[in-house]
């Protein structure tokens, strides 16, 4: 049954036949209902797949999307999810039906007018991920007190690590705690800033994809001059690590002398660990 709360010349609410009308965010929405027995067209299939992929991303990253788009949705007929979908569909999608997937470098978790981070960087540390940026540029009082938002998303596990309001912009760095087991998986990393009054944000900056090998050094912080299949480590009193290459492919952690190094939990076969060049 339809109702006319605004009189005979106003919009009706409720159902009349196969037409339904209702008020959403101050707007009158009218739609038809029923079963469509027509097979979907190729364009319809593509659009449905795009919406499915984007909706899944928005749901899996709800906290970040809500924080990033709520300010922009205030005072409009949209909610945060509407704006998240608007900014990411189709911009953050790639592929052709049925192989449509998220294009992570183009994903936006926020869109606003604040200054984006200058020279942003991220590195793996024992506590998680360390974000840094250049705070030396001239800033207004307001921008200097913006707070950093840090995001790390694991597509494989659909797990989000997020801090909405971390250190101030003028402090130059902050750490996002990430469970160590996820540092052994690929992570998509982003950052932005939120105003001190929470009325504006900066547009998301993509910092890159951290591959599982990028986290190895927090478990085995060695200086390696070449990649090898097997190796024996010897830790001296002053904790400096020396390396002796050995032949054979059956050396395992149990066969090695004791060291103070923590072994990667997903790779106990330490002898076959492939280390990257680097500096402790």
C-alpha positions, 0 to 999 in steps of 0.5 A: 500500500502506498502513502501520500505523506505530503498530500495528493501532489507529493511523492508517495511512499510504499508500494503501488503495484510493482513500483516502490517509493521511499525516502533515502538521505532526503531523496525520493527513490522510486524503483520497480520490483519483480523477476527479470527472466531475460538473460543478462547482456555482456555489459550487464555481466561486466557491470555486475562483476565490477560491483561485486569486486568493488563491494568486496573490497569496501567491505573488507576495508570498511574501517579505512573506507569509512574513515576516509570518505565520511567527511566528504559525505557529510551534508550530501545525499551520499554515504561513505560507501557510495563515495568509496564505490564512486572513486574506485569503480571503474578507476581501481579495476582491471581486466576483462569479464570474467577476470576483473580484479582490483588494481591496487595501485589505483585504490583510494581510501580517501579523497580530499583537499589536504596536502599529500605526504612529501617523499613518503616511504615505508620499511619493515621493522620488527614491530610492523611497518614504519612509515616516514615522510618529509616534515621539513617543508614549510607548513601552516600550523593547521597542516603541521598538526594533521595526523597520519592514516596508515593502511596495509591490506593483505589481499590473500587473507583479506586482512586490514591493518589500519590506524586512522590518526597516528603521529602529527605531520610535523613528526615525520614518521610512525609505526603501524603494528602488523602481526608477524605472520602477515609480514610473510605475505604480500601487503598493499600499503597506503597512507594519507593525512586527516585534519585535526578537526576531522573535517578533511583528509588528503587523497590516498597515496599508494606506497607500493606492494611489499612482497614476502621477501621484503620481510625476511630481514626482520627475521634474519638481519644479515649482510649477504654478499651473494645468494647461496643455497646453503650457509652456516652462521656463526654469531660472535660475542659482539653479535656481528654475524660472519658467513661461511658458505658450505656445499650440499643441499641438506643442511637444515636449521637443526644441523647448524650451530646455535645463533641468536637469530630468529628464524622466519616461522614460515621457513624453518629450512633456514639453510635454503633461505635465499637472502637479499643483499642488504645492510643491517 
